[in-house]
Amino acid sequence: MLHNKKKVEFLKLMLLTTASVLLISSCETSEIQIKSKVQPDPLGSKEARLEYARQHFEVIGTNILKLNLHEGFKETMALQVEKKLTGESSILIDRLLESEMLTSQASNQRIKSLIESPEELNASINAFKDLDGVDYYPQVFIPFYEEIKQKKANGEIASDSSPVIVFFYGDDEIDLFPGYVIDEGGALKELDFLISEDYAKNNETWVISISERFHGEDKVEASDVPKNGRVEDSPDATIPEMRVKCHKETWAGGASEVHIIAIFSAWGWSPAELELYGGSNNKGGKIHEFSVSEVDDQDLVSVNFSLMNDWDERLPNEPYINYVIFEYDPWPAGKKTVEWWHGTQKFTWDYRSSNDNYDDGIVHKTSLNFHIVSTPCIEWSGDYF
């Protein structure tokens, strides 16, 4: 079946059900709330999340810099990064440690001498599993990887230069980051200047962060909803093209992951059905990964994203799409809330991002062909045919 099988089907929204409707007498409106089926975040506050990530990132960063003292480690890094398992110039920490060069018998003793506590390192790698019901994977991301590689080939950067480590926690409003190297005693040493985008373009910089794209399979996560084709003879709804015009991702975060969550419903929310396009409750599906140059140049990109195949056949009683388009950031980024109003009935849903969304709205399927969005940050239009 073409339609996403991981879709979460709503219970039919009955406005008189006290569990679903909160009457707000002061303004004579009603608010509909459906709780998502995920575990509560045990580190709910931003401060707690950042402190938790910082502690484990420091363990990972210290050990990565120690491993860099191992002969051949940079070659191993390069080979793993070139595979682009995550779709960008990064390598998952667990895959790096499992690489053949680092696990060979010849390397084993040297590796053991560099990693002070393998148990502590493994605990920090696995510390991001089952957070808010989702498994996250730490990575080393190398921004401007191709440019740095070319500068090394040209002799502009020494091939044996030591990298600087920075920690990225998903806050896209930050452009300057503390940088770290390792001292003679094997401890992290903070540099006396902050690492900027310009510095990272001219010096090898390794970013310890959570992968936005990898979630336990040897392929980049993408929507499992087909981008074309039908099984019935009723109209499909798509987003053919999209232009992103402002950066909601800092240089340390890589490309902009533009995601969508949609709810198909009748007016007044009964019936209604949630569409996550293969993602989790607060992640939704990826429309497109906009590169830095695509945003800088404001390119109009063909995304051909399927909102709903055979809409009339699949959801004949849900003619409205209530959507939010946003820059997805993984944990420890917090959640934002979108509100959709049908008259006096309000429905809310959370999406995980460090930023306000690109766009949200409510569109009847027959109006989708005329739905044109143009804001300072995004342009897109819909098709229903």
Backbone torsions as a table, in degrees:
resi	resn	phi	psi	omega
1	MET	NA	130.4	-173.7
2	LEU	-67.9	-34.1	-176.0
3	HIS	-68.1	143.0	-173.9
4	ASN	-57.3	120.2	-176.5
5	LYS	-77.3	-14.4	177.9
6	LYS	-86.6	3.9	-179.6
7	LYS	-57.5	139.9	177.1
8	VAL	-94.7	115.1	-177.9
9	GLU	-85.3	127.0	178.8
10	PHE	-71.1	148.1	161.5
11	LEU	-66.3	144.9	-179.4
12	LYS	-61.2	131.4	-172.3
13	LEU	-83.4	106.7	178.0
14	MET	-100.6	119.7	-173.3
15	LEU	-65.4	-18.7	-179.7
16	LEU	-92.1	-0.7	179.7
17	THR	-79.0	119.4	-173.9
18	THR	-65.8	-25.4	179.6
19	ALA	-72.6	-22.1	-175.8
20	SER	-105.1	-18.7	-173.7
21	VAL	-122.0	129.4	174.5
22	LEU	-111.6	115.5	179.6
23	LEU	-83.8	125.4	179.7
24	ILE	-106.1	96.0	-170.2
25	SER	-66.9	-28.6	-174.7
26	SER	-64.2	-31.4	179.6
27	CYS	-119.7	7.0	176.1
28	GLU	55.1	43.6	174.7
29	THR	-121.7	163.6	175.2
30	SER	-124.3	145.3	-177.2
31	GLU	-119.6	127.1	179.5
32	ILE	-96.8	130.4	179.5
33	GLN	-132.6	122.3	174.0
34	ILE	-115.2	124.7	-177.2
35	LYS	-80.5	135.0	177.2
36	SER	-75.5	149.9	-175.5
37	LYS	-89.4	67.7	176.8
38	VAL	-132.2	161.4	177.1
39	GLN	-73.3	146.4	175.5
40	PRO	-67.1	145.1	178.4
41	ASP	-67.4	118.3	-179.3
42	PRO	-70.2	-12.9	178.9
43	LEU	-119.5	64.5	-168.2
44	GLY	-64.6	-36.9	-176.2
45	SER	-79.3	151.1	179.3
46	LYS	-60.4	-41.2	-179.3
47	GLU	-62.4	-42.4	-179.8
48	ALA	-66.2	-40.8	179.3
49	ARG	-63.6	-45.2	-178.4
50	LEU	-66.7	-39.5	179.1
51	GLU	-66.5	-41.2	177.8
52	TYR	-61.2	-47.9	179.7
53	ALA	-64.7	-41.7	-178.2
54	ARG	-59.3	-46.7	-178.3
55	GLN	-58.4	-45.1	-176.8
56	HIS	-78.0	-34.0	175.7
57	PHE	-62.7	-38.0	180.0
58	GLU	-65.4	-38.9	176.1
59	VAL	-62.9	-46.7	-179.8
60	ILE	-64.1	-47.0	-178.4
61	GLY	-62.1	-42.0	178.6
62	THR	-60.0	-45.0	-178.1
63	ASN	-70.8	-34.8	176.7
64	ILE	-63.8	-42.9	178.4
65	LEU	-67.6	-33.5	175.2
66	LYS	-66.8	-43.3	179.0
67	LEU	-63.4	-27.3	179.0
68	ASN	-63.8	-17.8	175.8
69	LEU	-76.1	-14.2	-179.7
70	HIS	-76.2	132.4	179.3
71	GLU	-61.2	127.2	178.7
72	GLY	92.6	-3.8	-177.3
73	PHE	-64.6	-43.3	-179.9
74	LYS	-63.0	-36.0	177.1
75	GLU	-64.2	-41.0	177.1
76	THR	-62.6	-44.1	178.1
77	MET	-57.0	-48.2	-177.1
78	ALA	-61.9	-43.4	-179.6
79	LEU	-62.4	-40.4	-179.4
80	GLN	-71.4	-39.9	179.7
81	VAL	-64.6	-39.6	-178.9
82	GLU	-61.9	-24.1	178.6
83	LYS	-69.0	-25.5	177.9
84	LYS	51.8	49.0	178.0
85	LEU	-56.7	-37.9	-178.4
86	THR	-90.9	-1.1	-179.7
87	GLY	90.3	-1.4	177.6
88	GLU	-142.2	-177.7	-175.9
89	SER	-80.2	72.2	-179.3
90	SER	-147.0	166.1	177.5
91	ILE	-140.6	132.6	176.8
92	LEU	-68.6	137.9	-176.1
93	ILE	-59.5	-44.4	-177.7
94	ASP	-65.2	-36.7	177.8
95	ARG	-69.4	-35.6	177.9
96	LEU	-61.8	-45.2	-178.5
97	LEU	-70.8	-20.7	179.0
98	GLU	-91.0	-3.0	-176.3
99	SER	-63.6	150.2	-172.3
100	GLU	-59.0	-40.9	-176.9
101	MET	-63.3	-35.4	-177.4
102	LEU	-85.3	-15.5	-178.9
103	THR	-106.5	-1.0	179.5
104	SER	-66.6	155.9	-177.8
105	GLN	-60.8	-36.0	-179.1
106	ALA	-65.4	-31.9	-177.6
107	SER	-89.8	-17.6	-167.2
108	ASN	-57.4	-47.7	-176.8
109	GLN	-66.8	-41.1	179.2
110	ARG	-64.1	-41.3	178.9
111	ILE	-61.0	-46.1	-179.3
112	LYS	-59.6	-35.3	-178.9
113	SER	-73.5	-22.6	-178.6
114	LEU	-87.8	-33.2	179.1
115	ILE	-92.9	112.1	-175.1
116	GLU	-66.6	-41.4	-178.3
117	SER	-140.2	93.1	177.5
118	PRO	-57.4	-33.8	-179.9
119	GLU	-63.6	-42.8	179.6
120	GLU	-66.1	-40.7	179.4
121	LEU	-63.9	-45.9	179.2
122	ASN	-62.9	-37.0	178.4
123	ALA	-64.0	-38.3	179.9
124	SER	-72.0	-35.1	177.3
125	ILE	-64.4	-40.2	-176.9
126	ASN	-88.5	0.3	-175.6
127	ALA	-69.8	-12.4	-175.9
128	PHE	-104.9	14.5	176.4
129	LYS	-85.1	143.5	174.8
130	ASP	56.1	44.0	173.2
131	LEU	-97.5	120.1	-176.3
132	ASP	58.4	31.9	177.6
133	GLY	79.4	10.0	-176.1
134	VAL	-128.7	144.0	173.3
135	ASP	-92.2	128.5	176.7
136	TYR	-117.0	154.2	-173.0
137	TYR	-126.7	120.0	176.7
138	PRO	-67.6	149.3	-178.4
139	GLN	-142.8	165.6	163.8
140	VAL	-107.1	118.1	177.4
141	PHE	-107.0	132.2	179.7
142	ILE	-111.2	98.4	179.2
143	PRO	-66.3	147.4	178.0
144	PHE	55.9	39.8	-174.3
145	TYR	-59.2	-48.0	-177.6
146	GLU	-63.8	-40.4	179.0
147	GLU	-64.3	-42.2	179.1
148	ILE	-65.6	-41.2	179.5
149	LYS	-61.1	-41.2	179.2
150	GLN	-66.8	-38.8	179.3
151	LYS	-67.8	-32.7	174.6
152	LYS	-66.7	-42.2	179.1
153	ALA	-63.7	-33.4	179.6
154	ASN	-84.0	-6.0	-179.2
155	GLY	83.9	7.1	179.4
156	GLU	-74.4	-25.8	175.4
157	ILE	-126.9	133.7	179.8
158	ALA	-62.8	135.0	-177.5
159	SER	-64.5	-25.1	-179.1
160	ASP	-101.9	17.7	-179.5
161	SER	-64.9	148.0	-179.8
162	SER	-87.7	136.2	-179.9
163	PRO	-75.6	159.3	170.7
164	VAL	-103.0	138.3	179.0
165	ILE	-98.9	136.8	168.2
166	VAL	-128.0	156.7	178.7
167	PHE	-111.1	126.9	179.8
168	PHE	-116.0	121.8	-175.3
169	TYR	-105.3	12.7	176.6
170	GLY	93.6	4.8	179.3
171	ASP	-86.3	102.4	-173.5
172	ASP	-78.0	-3.5	179.8
173	GLU	-89.3	-2.0	-179.0
174	ILE	-102.0	130.6	178.3
175	ASP	-114.1	-13.6	179.8
176	LEU	-117.7	133.6	-173.5
177	PHE	-131.8	143.3	170.2
178	PRO	-59.3	140.1	178.2
179	GLY	-111.8	149.8	-176.0
180	TYR	-133.7	143.5	168.8
181	VAL	-126.3	-178.6	179.4
182	ILE	-110.5	135.9	-178.4
183	ASP	-88.1	-179.5	-176.3
184	GLU	-64.7	-22.6	179.1
185	GLY	-87.7	1.2	177.7
186	GLY	84.7	17.4	179.3
187	ALA	-108.7	156.2	176.3
188	LEU	-65.9	137.6	177.2
189	LYS	-125.6	121.5	-179.9
190	GLU	-78.0	134.4	178.4
191	LEU	-73.4	160.3	-177.1
192	ASP	-91.5	18.5	174.1
193	PHE	-145.1	159.9	-179.0
194	LEU	-91.3	150.9	-178.0
195	ILE	-91.0	123.5	-178.5
196	SER	-107.8	172.3	176.0
197	GLU	-61.2	-41.5	179.5
198	ASP	-62.9	-39.7	178.1
199	TYR	-62.6	-44.9	-177.3
200	ALA	-66.4	-24.7	177.4
201	LYS	-74.9	-18.3	-174.8
202	ASN	-120.8	-1.5	179.8
203	ASN	-144.0	140.6	-178.2
204	GLU	-64.3	121.6	-177.2
205	THR	-128.5	128.3	178.8
206	TRP	-109.7	124.7	-177.7
207	VAL	-102.6	120.8	173.0
208	ILE	-88.6	121.5	-175.7
209	SER	-155.6	-178.6	173.6
210	ILE	-96.9	132.7	179.2
211	SER	-64.6	131.9	176.6
212	GLU	-82.9	-13.8	-167.1
213	ARG	-116.8	-25.2	-174.6
214	PHE	-99.7	131.2	-178.5
215	HIS	-139.0	42.1	170.4
216	GLY	102.6	3.9	176.8
217	GLU	-126.0	154.1	-178.0
218	ASP	-81.2	46.4	174.7
219	LYS	-157.3	155.5	178.6
220	VAL	-70.9	134.2	179.5
221	GLU	-67.7	134.7	176.4
222	ALA	-144.6	167.4	178.0
223	SER	-61.5	134.8	176.1
224	ASP	-93.9	11.8	172.6
225	VAL	-85.0	127.3	-176.7
226	PRO	-60.2	147.4	-178.1
227	LYS	-89.0	-4.8	175.3
228	ASN	-161.3	175.8	177.9
229	GLY	88.9	158.9	-178.5
230	ARG	-141.0	161.2	169.7
231	VAL	-114.2	-17.8	177.3
232	GLU	-122.5	-175.6	-178.0
233	ASP	-112.7	39.9	178.0
234	SER	-115.5	163.2	-171.7
235	PRO	-64.2	149.5	171.9
236	ASP	-104.4	150.1	175.3
237	ALA	-112.9	129.9	-177.8
238	THR	-139.5	163.2	165.3
239	ILE	-110.1	104.5	-176.8
240	PRO	-71.1	-45.6	-173.6
241	GLU	-139.3	157.5	179.0
242	MET	-153.0	144.7	176.2
243	ARG	-125.8	124.2	174.9
244	VAL	-106.2	126.5	-169.0
245	LYS	-113.6	-5.9	178.4
246	CYS	-138.1	146.6	-177.9
247	HIS	-79.1	123.4	169.7
248	LYS	-113.6	14.1	177.6
249	GLU	-131.8	127.7	178.5
250	THR	-75.8	166.0	-177.3
251	TRP	-58.8	-30.4	-179.2
252	ALA	-75.1	-11.6	-179.4
253	GLY	-98.8	-9.7	178.7
254	GLY	84.8	-145.7	-177.0
255	ALA	-72.0	163.9	-179.9
256	SER	-88.9	117.9	179.4
257	GLU	-90.7	101.6	-177.4
258	VAL	-93.9	117.5	-174.6
259	HIS	-118.5	167.4	178.4
260	ILE	-140.9	143.5	168.2
261	ILE	-125.7	136.4	-177.5
262	ALA	-135.1	148.7	172.7
263	ILE	-124.5	123.0	177.3
264	PHE	-96.5	129.3	-171.5
265	SER	-153.8	167.4	164.5
266	ALA	-83.8	166.2	175.3
267	TRP	-70.2	126.4	-175.2
268	GLY	98.4	0.1	169.8
269	TRP	80.0	5.4	179.8
270	SER	-129.7	112.0	1.9
271	PRO	-84.0	171.4	178.9
272	ALA	-151.0	150.3	-177.7
273	GLU	-144.6	133.6	-177.3
274	LEU	-89.5	137.4	176.1
275	GLU	-122.2	119.5	-178.2
276	LEU	-106.7	-5.1	176.3
277	TYR	53.5	43.1	175.1
278	GLY	89.2	-6.2	-178.5
279	GLY	-100.1	-177.7	179.0
280	SER	-83.4	177.4	-172.9
281	ASN	-54.9	-38.5	-175.1
282	ASN	-107.7	6.1	-178.9
283	LYS	-107.5	-41.9	-177.3
284	GLY	65.8	-158.8	-176.6
285	GLY	-108.3	149.9	-179.0
286	LYS	-83.4	122.6	174.0
287	ILE	-77.1	-49.4	-179.1
288	HIS	-167.1	151.3	173.5
289	GLU	-100.5	103.8	-176.7
290	PHE	-85.2	120.3	179.3
291	SER	-69.0	165.1	178.6
292	VAL	-59.3	-41.9	-178.7
293	SER	-68.3	-35.3	177.9
294	GLU	-64.2	-34.9	177.3
295	VAL	-76.2	-44.8	179.3
296	ASP	-58.3	-43.2	-176.8
297	ASP	-87.4	-4.5	-178.8
298	GLN	52.6	48.0	179.7
299	ASP	-69.2	141.0	170.4
300	LEU	-84.7	113.0	-170.8
301	VAL	-105.6	134.9	174.4
302	SER	-77.5	111.6	-178.5
303	VAL	-106.2	-28.0	176.5
304	ASN	44.4	53.1	-176.1
305	PHE	-91.7	127.1	-179.0
306	SER	-84.4	117.3	175.6
307	LEU	-81.2	-41.7	178.7
308	MET	-163.2	120.2	173.9
309	ASN	-81.3	139.4	174.2
310	ASP	49.7	54.2	-172.9
311	TRP	-56.0	-47.3	-176.3
312	ASP	-61.4	-35.2	-179.0
313	GLU	-79.1	-41.2	-173.8
314	ARG	-78.5	-44.2	-176.2
315	LEU	-131.1	69.4	-175.0
316	PRO	-67.1	-21.5	-177.6
317	ASN	-104.4	8.7	-179.6
318	GLU	-124.9	79.2	-173.3
319	PRO	-84.7	-5.4	-178.4
320	TYR	-104.3	140.4	169.2
321	ILE	-110.1	123.4	175.8
322	ASN	-107.4	116.4	-169.0
323	TYR	-129.8	159.3	167.8
324	VAL	-138.2	130.2	177.4
325	ILE	-112.6	128.2	-170.0
326	PHE	-150.4	162.5	171.8
327	GLU	-83.9	112.7	-179.0
328	TYR	-79.3	132.5	172.9
329	ASP	-127.3	134.8	-178.9
330	PRO	-76.1	170.0	171.5
331	TRP	-53.0	138.4	17.7
332	PRO	-91.7	13.8	174.0
333	ALA	-58.6	146.2	-179.5
334	GLY	-83.9	-169.2	-178.3
335	LYS	-112.5	145.0	171.7
336	LYS	-109.6	161.8	-177.9
337	THR	-122.0	132.4	174.3
338	VAL	-104.1	145.8	176.9
339	GLU	-119.2	133.9	171.5
340	TRP	-121.3	134.7	-179.7
341	TRP	-114.9	128.2	167.9
342	HIS	-109.7	94.1	-174.3
343	GLY	63.3	-116.4	179.7
344	THR	-97.3	1.5	179.2
345	GLN	-96.5	125.8	-179.1
346	LYS	-112.9	137.3	173.8
347	PHE	-123.1	138.5	179.6
348	THR	-122.5	152.1	175.4
349	TRP	-148.8	146.0	-179.3
350	ASP	-98.3	142.3	172.3
351	TYR	-130.2	148.8	-175.1
352	ARG	-93.0	115.9	-178.1
353	SER	-165.3	153.3	173.5
354	SER	-87.2	-5.9	-172.1
355	ASN	-125.8	163.6	167.3
356	ASP	-66.0	156.9	-174.7
357	ASN	-72.2	164.5	174.3
358	TYR	-72.8	-41.8	-174.4
359	ASP	-165.5	146.8	169.8
360	ASP	-146.1	155.6	-178.5
361	GLY	-179.8	-178.5	179.3
362	ILE	-131.6	126.1	-177.0
363	VAL	-136.2	133.2	170.9
364	HIS	-77.8	143.4	-173.6
365	LYS	-58.3	-33.1	-179.4
366	THR	-73.4	-13.2	178.2
367	SER	-100.4	-1.5	-174.1
368	LEU	-64.3	-33.4	178.5
369	ASN	-64.5	-21.3	-178.4
370	PHE	-107.1	7.9	-178.2
371	HIS	-86.5	103.1	-178.4
372	ILE	-119.2	121.3	-179.5
373	VAL	-109.3	128.9	175.6
374	SER	-143.9	106.0	179.7
375	THR	-124.1	175.3	177.4
376	PRO	-61.0	-17.8	-175.1
377	CYS	-112.4	-21.0	-174.0
378	ILE	-152.4	148.2	171.4
379	GLU	-133.4	133.8	173.8
380	TRP	-164.2	161.4	175.5
381	SER	-143.4	161.4	-176.6
382	GLY	-106.8	161.5	172.6
383	ASP	-126.7	140.3	175.5
384	TYR	-139.7	106.5	-171.4
385	PHE	-147.4	NA	NA
